[in-house]
Amino acid sequence: MGDHAHSHDHGHSHGASLARAGARHRRPLALAFALITCFLVVQAVVALSTGSLALLSDAGHMATDALGLGMALAAIGVASRHTADPQRTFGLYRLEILAALANAVLLVAVAGYVLVEAASRLSSPPEVPALAVLVVGVAGLAVNVVAFLLLREGAKESLNVRGAYLEVLSDLLGSVGVIVAALVVALTGWDRVDAIVGAAIGLFILPRAVRLGREAVRVLVQSAPPGVDVRAVTAELAAIPGVVDVHDVHVWTLTSEMDVASAHLMVRAGTDAHGVLDQARHLLAERHQLSHATLQVEPEDHEGCERVNW
């Protein structure tokens, strides 16, 4: 390596860590996927036969749940084989972010459809058989509660699982809305409540879908993680004894729970490069939770390292 540069890369340990995380998430995702997919068939048949918009919107949302869970499972399965192609130097970790973005787009589409349909039905609401809608709503609530509990822990670690978790959570509340609508129709005969509840479900879904999409896009455009101040990181690296300049600082998120940094540190001639490297690594890991860092340490009289503007 010499005195001019030293790099440190935790790629293998992070790959193993992500593979273990994928293994933890796979079983609850698979159980939730099987449960929701089976119930979706029942819910869709009843929604179409009764004409209930609240139930139909919940069925549409549950369909995106099933698709989202399926994509999440596929992303974990493919990402776990990240070492298969040496040309993919970062593996396939980003697939889970793409799955989360696709989920967000699907949720926005479902919410938009429900809101448009609700507006058209408010003027002339169809008659809705309350009992059938109520039974399916209660069953849907039970299914979503089980799926919610299965995904709750994984949502704390993975953006991909969090996308599926948010869909199940909002669908759970949608099932509550279906039950309320069915009870109101049964007790009062006011059919417009079905369209109103359907619209409420759509309005509930929309901002959460946008937020999930924004998080996924932030990762894809390689913005710095929200909790990392890049100016502060640069200043703290520059304050390490012997460092005279810091440049080419980059901080980004590769995938959930995997933030990455790289930087060039210029030091006074004769400075212990290994000591500077150790201090920089410790600073990034302890203060900014950036344990995966690639750092180049170079003496100030070294030539050939051109600054870049991108």
C-alpha positions, 0 to 999 in steps of 0.5 A: 500500500505504501505511504501515499494511500491506504484504503479500508473496505468492509464490503465482505462483512457488510455483505455477510451482515445483509445476507443474515438480515435477509434470512431473518426477514425472509420467513415473516415476509413469506408468511405474510405474503401467503396469508394476504394473497389467499385472503385477497382472492376472497376479498376481491370476489366479494368486493366485485359482487357487492359493489362496495367501493370501501371494500374494493379500495381495500382489496386494491390496496391488499393487492399492492400488499401482495405484490409488494411483499412478493417483490420484497421477497424477490429482492432479498433472494436476489440480493443474497446472491450478491457475490455471483457476478464480480462486475457488480462491485456493490452486489444487488443490494439496491434491488430492495430500494427499487422494490420499495419505490415500486411499492410507493408508485403502486400505492399512489396509483391505488389511492388516485383511483379510489379518490376518483371513483369515490367522487363519481359515486357520491352523487349516485351511490349504489346499494351495498349489502352491509352484512357481506361487507362487514364479514369480509371487513372483519376477516381482513382486519384479522389477516392484516393484524397477523401480517402487521405483527409478522413484519413489525421487527423487520421494518426497523431494519430494512427499507424494503420490509418497511415498505411492505409493513406500511402497506399492511398498516394502512390496509389494516386501518382500511379494514377498520374503515370497511367495518365502520362503513358496513355498520353505518349502512346496516344501521342507517341505510346511508349508502354514501358512507361507503364512498366516503370511507373509500375516499378516506382510505385513499387519502390516508394511503397517499402521503405515506406512499409519497414519503416512502417514495421520497426515501427510496429516491433519496437512496437512489440519487445517492444523497447523504443520509438524513442524520449525517452532516457532510460539512461537519464530517469534513470539518472533523476529518480536517481537525485530525492532527497532521491533516492539512486538507480534506477533499472528495468527500462522499457519503451515501446510502447503499441500501437499508442499514448500510451507509457508505463514505469515502474521502481523501485526507492530505497530511503533512509530509512525515505524518504517520499515515496509519495513525491518521487513518485509524483516527479517521475510521474511528471518528466516522464509525463512532460519531457518524455511524459510518463504519464502511469507509474508504479513505485515501491518505496522501502527503501534501507533497504528493502530486497526481491526485486531481480534485474533481467537481462532481 
